[in-house]
Amino acid sequence: MEGQACRHGLRAAGGFVLPASVLVHDALAHVAAGLAPEFWQAALNSLLLAGAAAVLAVGFAVVLAYARRQTRSKLIQAASTLPAISYAVPGTVLAVGLLIPLASLDNGIDALMRSLFGLSTGLLFSGTAFAIVLAYTIRFLAASLGAVEAGLSKISHNIDAAARTLGASVSEMLFKVHLPCYGPRSAPPRSLSSWIR
């Protein structure tokens, strides 16, 4: 029994403690030497891209979850199950899967602009932050959707019926009834917290 515990300890040390200590040592050496000005710009870019994608993912999740709650359409039901696939796909596969159609679209637009106006547009989609934000949004839409659906499931359908009886439209129910019911510890903030991993 003790030998088995010793082997597990050695595996943990070799698989986690040793690599982590090397990373911490290197990070501290860079901090001691002073961070390059480019570091802060790169950090800001990362935060802006992640923030934009998080807001988009939560926005799409609210629309999908709310549409699923309000209608029994098979198309809506199918569309709301698609994000689960993106979460299961490895990030590299998702990136390559997005890069190919975006590059084709870029090439098509560039060829059209060259033939019509004689100017090159370059890589409008695959060569800009658009591709990164799109990949982030697709990747984390499932986590956001799960949090939003969990929040909506706690709101009784009787509240929907009462709001309809009082003449509220679907959008009024969302903004004046459902979102206020979430409260400060609501599904949209929990959806955003799914990005902190």
PyMOL commands that set and color helices and strands:
alter all, ss='L'
color gray80, all
select helices_A, chain A and resi 2-33+37-70+74-88+91-117+129-153+157-165+170-182+187-193
alter helices_A, ss='H'
color red, helices_A
deselect
rebuild
show_as cartoon
